[in-house]
Amino acid sequence: MRIKKYKRLPNGYGSIVHLSGKLRNPYLAKSRAGSDPSGRPIYITVGTFPSYAEAFEALINYHKAESPPEVSISFADLFERFRRDVLTQPNNGRLLSASSVSGYGYSFRAVPGLHRRPFLDITAPDLQTALVNAGGSASRQRQIKLLFSRLYQYADYLGLTDRDLSAFVRVTATDRPKRNPFTVEEVRAIWTLPRSRWRDAALVMLYTGLRVGELFTVHDLGPDSFRAGLKTEAGINRLVPVHPEIADLVPDLFPLSGKPGLVQHWFVRNLPGHTPHDCRRTFITRADECGVNPTAARQIVGHSSGDVHLSKYTIHPPEYLRAELCKLKY
């Protein structure tokens, strides 16, 4: 026997159930009215009807007459309400950071094709297409998918739908490797670049393990060392020996003015595929390969050791640090 197929109800409209037994009106129409504290849906009975078609029509008419305007709310309007009611309100007494709120805004702007669409009319393929068209890295796509998920949670809270179509969205991009130390050949190639303060800054980071932000904290310059540092107790105001190969660069470079972003821009233009932090990774890796004492290397770069014996009681003098640093070769 051929099974009759009925038109699918719009998202958030509720359901039509065929009741068992010999009933004059076996089709029960229910409208969804939200969720209880445990997340279970709450329904309002619209009525019982002799046929599915009549129940369907009654449910549609009920929503036209009784449903709030949110049922036809656009993606953009729902996001604006979500931003106002969720993102800018305290949760457990704490507000989201400005960067987190900004991240949601960026994700919203990345999918302009969805903005004017009624939220409940958007399908999973629509979301997938918008995600792919947004481009960007895997982490950026994951942020956009997170926005989709949070909007469906908010729509569930409003009683608009209990479906989360973001669960069907796939991240298609791949992240670039975050750890990309320089090879010895690449370091030697940097020496051949036209001299500038940012080229010299890159070389200093490669021979000292300084973070990019620490370049702007250098003080107490001496012939064989200087002080600099940020972040950890072991890193702040630490003594950094000067490698003989960069001894001529240090006096001309420091004190350094500007912002870390200027160094990053120079890397984008001149060392594509690398970031300033790759210099720190390269220094630590190369120091190990060249046999630099591990505790001396940690003291130079400002790393704390998990070993209390090493971190609290092993303090190498400046002369020893510089002798160990001289083992570093590119």
C-alpha positions in Angstrom: 0.0 0.0 0.0 1.4 3.4 -0.9 2.1 5.6 2.2 0.8 9.1 1.9 3.4 11.8 2.5 2.4 15.0 4.2 4.0 18.4 3.9 6.7 19.0 6.5 5.9 21.5 9.2 8.1 24.6 9.4 10.7 24.7 12.2 9.3 25.7 15.5 5.7 25.1 14.6 5.3 22.0 16.8 4.0 18.6 15.6 0.9 16.6 14.6 0.4 13.2 16.2 -1.9 10.4 15.2 -3.6 9.2 18.4 -4.3 5.5 18.8 -7.7 4.0 19.0 -11.0 4.6 17.2 -11.4 8.3 17.5 -13.5 10.7 15.5 -10.7 13.3 15.6 -7.4 11.2 15.8 -5.0 14.0 14.7 -3.6 16.0 17.6 -2.0 19.4 16.7 0.5 20.8 19.2 2.4 24.0 19.1 5.8 24.4 20.7 5.9 27.0 23.5 9.5 26.7 24.7 11.5 24.4 27.0 11.4 23.6 30.6 14.5 24.1 32.9 15.8 20.6 32.0 15.6 21.3 28.2 12.5 19.3 27.5 10.0 20.9 25.0 6.8 22.4 26.3 3.7 22.1 24.0 0.4 23.8 23.8 -2.5 21.8 22.4 -4.2 23.5 19.4 -6.9 20.8 19.0 -7.8 17.4 17.5 -9.0 17.0 13.9 -10.4 14.3 11.7 -7.6 14.5 9.1 -3.9 15.4 9.0 -4.7 18.2 6.4 -7.1 19.9 8.8 -4.7 19.6 11.7 -1.9 21.0 9.5 -4.1 24.0 8.4 -5.2 24.6 12.0 -1.6 24.7 13.2 -0.6 27.1 10.5 -3.6 29.4 11.2 -2.8 29.2 15.0 0.8 30.5 14.3 -0.5 33.2 12.0 -2.9 34.5 14.7 -1.0 33.7 17.9 2.7 33.3 17.3 4.9 36.1 18.2 6.7 37.9 15.4 9.9 36.1 16.3 8.7 33.1 14.2 9.7 35.0 11.1 12.7 36.7 12.6 15.7 37.2 10.3 19.2 35.8 10.9 20.5 39.4 11.5 17.7 40.3 13.9 18.1 37.2 15.9 21.9 37.9 16.1 21.2 41.4 17.3 18.9 40.1 20.0 21.4 37.4 21.0 24.1 40.1 21.2 21.9 42.3 23.4 20.4 39.6 25.6 23.4 37.2 25.9 26.8 38.5 24.8 26.5 41.8 26.7 24.9 40.4 29.9 26.8 38.9 32.8 26.9 35.1 33.1 27.5 33.8 36.7 28.5 37.4 37.5 31.1 37.7 34.7 30.9 39.5 31.4 32.4 38.1 28.2 35.7 39.7 27.3 35.6 42.4 24.6 37.7 40.2 22.3 35.1 37.3 22.6 32.2 39.7 21.8 34.2 41.0 18.9 34.8 37.5 17.6 31.1 36.8 17.5 30.7 40.0 15.5 33.4 39.0 13.1 31.7 35.6 12.5 28.4 37.3 11.9 29.8 39.7 9.3 31.6 36.8 7.6 28.2 35.3 6.5 26.3 38.2 4.9 24.3 35.9 2.6 22.3 34.7 5.7 21.6 38.1 7.2 18.2 38.8 5.6 17.0 35.2 5.5 14.2 34.2 8.0 16.2 32.2 10.5 13.7 29.3 10.6 13.9 29.0 6.8 17.6 28.5 6.7 18.7 24.9 6.0 21.9 23.0 7.0 23.2 23.2 3.3 22.6 27.0 3.6 24.8 27.1 6.7 27.5 25.0 5.1 27.6 27.2 2.0 27.9 30.3 4.1 30.7 28.8 6.1 32.7 27.8 3.0 32.1 31.1 1.3 33.4 32.9 4.4 36.9 31.3 3.8 39.6 31.7 6.4 41.4 29.1 8.5 39.9 26.1 10.3 40.0 28.1 13.5 38.0 30.9 11.9 35.5 28.5 10.5 35.1 26.9 13.9 34.3 30.3 15.3 31.6 30.8 12.7 30.2 27.3 13.5 30.2 28.2 17.2 28.1 31.3 16.3 25.6 29.1 14.5 25.4 26.8 17.5 24.9 29.6 20.0 22.1 31.1 17.8 20.3 27.8 17.7 20.6 27.5 21.5 19.1 31.0 21.8 16.3 30.2 19.4 15.5 27.1 21.5 15.4 29.3 24.6 12.9 31.6 22.7 10.8 28.6 21.8 11.4 29.1 18.1 12.9 25.7 17.3 14.4 22.7 19.1 16.6 21.7 16.1 20.3 22.6 16.0 21.3 22.5 12.3 24.8 23.7 13.2 25.5 20.0 14.1 25.5 19.2 10.4 28.0 21.9 9.5 31.5 20.7 8.7 34.8 22.7 9.0 36.5 22.3 5.6 39.6 24.5 6.0 42.8 23.3 7.5 45.0 25.2 10.0 48.6 26.0 9.1 51.1 24.5 11.4 51.5 26.8 14.4 55.1 25.7 15.1 57.4 26.4 12.2 61.0 27.0 13.4 63.6 28.3 10.9 66.1 26.0 9.3 69.8 26.8 9.5 69.7 27.8 5.9 66.8 30.2 6.5 68.7 31.9 9.3 71.7 32.4 7.2 69.5 33.8 4.4 68.2 36.5 6.9 71.7 37.7 7.3 71.8 38.5 3.6 68.7 40.6 3.7 69.1 44.4 3.5 69.9 45.7 6.9 67.0 47.3 8.8 66.0 47.6 12.4 63.4 44.8 11.9 65.9 42.5 10.2 68.3 43.1 13.1 65.4 42.5 15.6 64.7 39.1 14.0 68.4 38.1 14.3 68.5 39.2 17.9 65.4 37.1 18.7 67.1 34.1 16.9 70.2 34.5 19.1 68.5 35.2 22.4 65.1 33.6 22.3 63.4 37.0 23.1 59.6 37.2 22.6 58.6 39.9 20.1 57.1 42.1 22.8 60.3 41.7 24.9 62.3 43.5 22.3 60.7 46.7 23.5 61.6 46.1 27.1 65.4 45.9 26.6 67.3 48.1 29.1 70.6 48.1 31.1 72.6 47.6 27.9 76.2 46.3 28.5 78.9 45.0 26.3 78.0 41.4 27.0 74.4 41.4 28.2 71.2 43.4 28.7 68.0 43.0 30.7 64.5 42.4 29.3 61.5 40.2 29.8 57.7 39.8 30.2 55.1 37.4 31.5 56.5 34.9 34.1 58.5 35.5 37.3 61.4 33.7 35.6 61.1 35.9 32.5 60.6 39.5 33.9 63.7 41.6 34.0 66.0 38.6 33.3 69.6 38.9 32.3 70.2 38.0 28.7 73.7 37.4 27.4 74.7 38.8 24.0 76.0 36.3 21.4 79.2 37.4 19.8 77.6 37.2 16.3 75.1 39.9 17.1 77.3 42.0 19.3 77.5 44.7 16.7 73.7 44.8 16.2 72.6 45.3 19.8 74.0 48.8 20.5 72.4 50.2 17.3 69.1 48.5 17.8 68.2 49.3 21.4 66.4 50.9 22.9 63.8 49.9 20.3 60.7 52.1 19.7 57.4 51.2 18.0 55.0 48.3 18.5 55.3 44.5 18.0 52.8 44.8 15.1 55.6 46.5 13.1 57.8 43.5 13.5 55.0 41.2 12.5 54.3 43.2 9.3 58.0 43.0 8.4 57.8 39.2 8.8 54.7 39.0 6.5 56.6 40.9 3.8 60.0 39.4 4.1 59.7 36.0 5.8 56.3 34.6 4.6 55.2 31.5 6.4 57.0 32.5 9.6 56.0 34.5 12.7 58.2 36.4 15.1 57.6 33.7 17.7 59.2 31.1 15.4 62.5 32.9 16.3 62.0 31.8 20.0 61.1 28.3 18.9 64.2 28.2 16.7 66.5 29.4 19.5 65.3 26.8 21.9 65.5 24.0 19.4 68.9 25.0 18.1 70.3 25.5 21.6 69.4 21.9 22.4 70.9 20.6 19.2 74.2 22.5 19.9 74.5 21.2 23.4 73.6 24.3 25.4 73.0 23.4 29.0 69.2 23.0 29.3 68.9 24.9 32.6 71.1 27.7 31.1 68.9 27.9 28.0 65.7 28.1 30.2 67.3 30.8 32.3 68.2 32.8 29.1 64.7 32.6 27.6 62.8 33.0 30.9 61.2 29.5 31.1 60.4 28.1 34.5 61.1 24.4 35.1 58.6 22.1 36.7 61.5 20.7 38.8 61.7 22.8 42.0 65.3 21.8 42.4 66.2 23.2 39.0 63.9 26.3 39.0 64.6 27.5 42.6 68.2 26.5 43.2 70.0 26.4 39.9 71.0 30.0 39.1 73.9 30.3 36.6 76.1 33.4 36.7 76.3 35.7 33.7 79.7 34.4 32.6 78.5 30.8 32.5 75.3 31.8 30.6 77.4 33.6 27.9 79.8 30.7 27.6 76.9 28.3 27.1 75.3 30.7 24.6 78.4 30.8 22.5 77.8 27.1 21.7 74.9 28.2 19.6 75.7 28.2 15.9 73.7 28.6 12.8 
